[in-house]
Amino acid sequence: MKNRTSQFLAIIFIVTSIACEAQPTIPNKDAQIALAVLAAPEDKREQATVLGFDSENNIVELRAGTNEFVCLGDNPQTDGINIAAYHKDLDPFMARGRELRAEGVGRQDIFDAREKEALAGTLKMPEGPTTLHILSGADGLFDEATSTLTGVKYRSVVYIPFATSESTGLPERPASPPGSPWIMFPGTHSAHIMISPPDPNETKEN
């Protein structure tokens, strides 16, 4: 009986150890800030507000800023790197999306909920064009020692709520040449101009 008990405890210890190892490590505050601000224009990084993750993986404010940018750090529970920086006037829109995702609401339902709330005036949308900058990549790696980021692609978005192809003169789908701007979700609260510069590593000739 004693041997069986010892074996059982050993199994529990191994399983617990594996489970603990599987939990992602939350980077410290300074490391999260150093990575998150790379999504913002260089001259906006030092004074930007930074959101990151606490020990329970909840989004929290890591640093209060003094300019118009909010930087959102990388979620340690997801693979690769995904960081963003957006104009502060987009924060109600972004925060509402995070809130609904935390409740388990699906992508389309989030869109529908924010559309309804924006039309009702309960979700405040920006009155003018506002930007979102994104750096992401499944193979993204961040070197904290040199503050360099590799394996990611850049794209930017300009939100113009309820804009259309007619009001902007932009096509409603990607066009040639690669990287040309186009408008996504035209006529809705989430109407925005997509700008995705081609990756030079993918377009250069061998």
C-alpha positions as CSV (number, residue, x, y, z in Angstrom):
1,M,0.0,0.0,0.0
2,K,2.9,2.3,0.9
3,N,4.5,1.8,-2.5
4,R,1.2,2.5,-4.3
5,T,0.7,5.7,-2.4
6,S,4.3,6.8,-3.2
7,Q,3.7,6.0,-6.9
8,F,0.4,7.9,-6.9
9,L,2.0,11.0,-5.3
10,A,4.9,10.8,-7.8
11,I,2.4,10.8,-10.7
12,I,0.5,13.8,-9.1
13,F,3.8,15.6,-8.8
14,I,4.8,15.0,-12.4
15,V,1.4,16.1,-13.7
16,T,1.4,19.2,-11.6
17,S,5.0,20.0,-12.7
18,I,4.0,19.7,-16.4
19,A,1.0,21.8,-15.9
20,C,3.1,24.5,-14.2
21,E,5.6,24.4,-17.0
22,A,2.9,24.8,-19.6
23,Q,1.7,28.1,-18.0
24,P,3.2,31.1,-19.9
25,T,5.5,33.4,-18.0
26,I,4.2,36.9,-17.7
27,P,7.1,39.3,-18.6
28,N,8.0,41.9,-16.0
29,K,6.5,45.4,-16.4
30,D,9.6,47.0,-18.0
31,A,9.9,44.2,-20.5
32,Q,6.2,44.5,-21.5
33,I,6.5,48.3,-21.9
34,A,9.7,48.0,-24.0
35,L,7.9,45.6,-26.4
36,A,4.5,47.3,-26.5
37,V,5.8,50.8,-27.5
38,L,7.5,49.4,-30.6
39,A,4.1,49.4,-32.3
40,A,3.8,53.2,-31.9
41,P,5.5,55.8,-34.2
42,E,9.0,56.3,-32.8
43,D,8.4,59.9,-31.7
44,K,5.3,58.9,-29.8
45,R,6.7,56.0,-27.8
46,E,8.1,57.7,-24.7
47,Q,4.9,59.5,-23.7
48,A,2.4,56.8,-24.7
49,T,0.0,55.1,-22.3
50,V,0.9,51.4,-22.1
51,L,-1.5,48.5,-21.4
52,G,-0.2,45.1,-20.5
53,F,-0.9,42.0,-18.5
54,D,-0.8,41.2,-14.8
55,S,0.0,37.9,-13.1
56,E,-3.5,36.6,-13.8
57,N,-3.3,37.7,-17.5
58,N,-5.8,40.5,-17.0
59,I,-5.2,43.6,-19.1
60,V,-4.0,46.5,-16.8
61,E,-2.4,49.9,-17.3
62,L,1.3,49.6,-16.9
63,R,2.1,53.2,-17.5
64,A,0.0,56.3,-17.8
65,G,0.9,58.5,-20.8
66,T,0.7,62.1,-21.7
67,N,0.2,62.0,-25.5
68,E,-2.5,60.7,-27.8
69,F,-1.3,57.1,-28.1
70,V,-2.3,53.9,-26.2
71,C,0.0,50.9,-26.7
72,L,-1.3,47.4,-26.1
73,G,1.3,44.8,-25.2
74,D,1.7,41.2,-26.3
75,N,-0.6,38.5,-24.7
76,P,1.8,35.9,-23.2
77,Q,-0.9,33.2,-23.6
78,T,-0.8,33.4,-27.4
79,D,1.9,32.3,-29.8
80,G,4.2,34.7,-31.6
81,I,4.0,38.5,-31.2
82,N,1.0,40.8,-31.6
83,I,1.3,44.4,-30.3
84,A,-0.7,47.5,-31.3
85,A,-0.8,51.2,-30.8
86,Y,-3.9,53.3,-31.3
87,H,-5.2,56.8,-30.9
88,K,-6.7,57.4,-27.5
89,D,-10.1,58.4,-29.1
90,L,-10.4,54.8,-30.1
91,D,-10.1,53.5,-26.6
92,P,-13.9,53.2,-25.9
93,F,-14.2,51.1,-29.1
94,M,-11.2,49.0,-28.2
95,A,-12.0,48.6,-24.6
96,R,-15.6,47.4,-25.4
97,G,-14.2,44.8,-27.8
98,R,-11.9,43.5,-25.0
99,E,-14.7,43.4,-22.6
100,L,-16.9,41.4,-24.9
101,R,-14.1,39.0,-25.8
102,A,-13.5,38.4,-22.0
103,E,-17.2,37.4,-21.8
104,G,-16.7,34.8,-24.5
105,V,-18.6,36.7,-27.2
106,G,-17.7,35.7,-30.7
107,R,-16.2,37.9,-33.4
108,Q,-19.3,38.6,-35.4
109,D,-21.4,39.2,-32.3
110,I,-18.8,41.7,-31.1
111,F,-19.1,43.5,-34.4
112,D,-22.9,43.5,-34.2
113,A,-22.9,44.7,-30.6
114,R,-20.6,47.6,-31.2
115,E,-22.5,48.6,-34.3
116,K,-25.8,48.7,-32.4
117,E,-24.2,50.6,-29.5
118,A,-22.4,53.1,-31.9
119,L,-25.7,53.8,-33.7
120,A,-27.5,54.3,-30.4
121,G,-24.8,56.6,-29.2
122,T,-23.9,54.6,-26.2
123,L,-20.5,53.6,-27.7
124,K,-18.5,56.8,-28.4
125,M,-16.7,56.6,-31.7
126,P,-14.0,59.1,-32.9
127,E,-15.3,62.2,-34.7
128,G,-12.3,62.3,-37.0
129,P,-9.8,59.9,-38.6
130,T,-7.8,57.9,-36.0
131,T,-5.0,55.5,-36.5
132,L,-4.1,52.0,-35.3
133,H,-0.7,50.5,-35.8
134,I,0.0,46.7,-35.6
135,L,3.1,44.5,-35.5
136,S,2.3,40.8,-35.6
137,G,3.8,37.5,-36.5
138,A,3.5,33.9,-35.5
139,D,7.4,33.7,-35.5
140,G,7.9,37.0,-33.8
141,L,10.7,37.3,-31.4
142,F,11.7,40.2,-29.1
143,D,15.2,40.8,-27.8
144,E,14.8,42.8,-24.6
145,A,18.6,43.5,-24.4
146,T,18.6,45.4,-27.7
147,S,14.8,46.3,-27.9
148,T,14.7,44.7,-31.4
149,L,11.7,42.8,-32.8
150,T,12.0,40.3,-35.6
151,G,9.6,38.0,-37.5
152,V,6.7,40.4,-37.6
153,K,4.8,42.3,-40.2
154,Y,3.5,45.9,-40.0
155,R,0.1,47.2,-41.0
156,S,-1.8,50.3,-40.2
157,V,-5.4,51.2,-40.1
158,V,-7.2,54.6,-40.2
159,Y,-10.7,54.4,-38.7
160,I,-13.3,56.7,-40.3
161,P,-16.6,55.6,-38.8
162,F,-19.4,55.2,-41.4
163,A,-17.2,56.2,-44.3
164,T,-17.9,54.5,-47.6
165,S,-16.0,53.9,-50.9
166,E,-17.9,56.8,-52.4
167,S,-16.9,59.2,-49.5
168,T,-13.3,58.2,-49.6
169,G,-12.7,57.2,-53.2
170,L,-11.1,53.9,-52.0
171,P,-11.9,50.4,-53.3
172,E,-13.6,48.0,-51.0
173,R,-11.0,45.2,-51.4
174,P,-7.2,45.0,-51.8
175,A,-6.1,46.4,-55.1
176,S,-2.9,46.6,-57.2
177,P,-0.2,47.5,-56.6
178,P,0.3,45.5,-53.4
179,G,0.0,47.6,-50.3
180,S,-2.5,50.0,-51.8
181,P,-5.0,51.4,-49.3
182,W,-8.6,50.1,-49.4
183,I,-11.7,50.5,-47.1
184,M,-13.0,47.7,-44.9
185,F,-16.5,47.5,-43.4
186,P,-17.6,50.5,-45.4
187,G,-20.7,52.3,-44.0
188,T,-20.4,50.8,-40.6
189,H,-19.1,52.0,-37.2
190,S,-15.9,50.0,-37.9
191,A,-15.2,51.5,-41.4
192,H,-11.4,51.8,-41.7
193,I,-8.7,52.3,-44.3
194,M,-6.4,49.3,-44.5
195,I,-2.7,49.9,-45.3
196,S,-0.5,46.8,-45.4
197,P,2.9,47.5,-46.9
198,P,4.3,44.5,-48.7
199,D,7.0,42.5,-46.9
200,P,10.3,43.3,-48.6
201,N,11.5,39.8,-47.8
202,E,8.6,38.3,-49.7
203,T,8.7,40.6,-52.7
204,K,12.4,40.7,-53.5
205,E,13.7,38.6,-56.3
206,N,15.8,35.6,-55.6
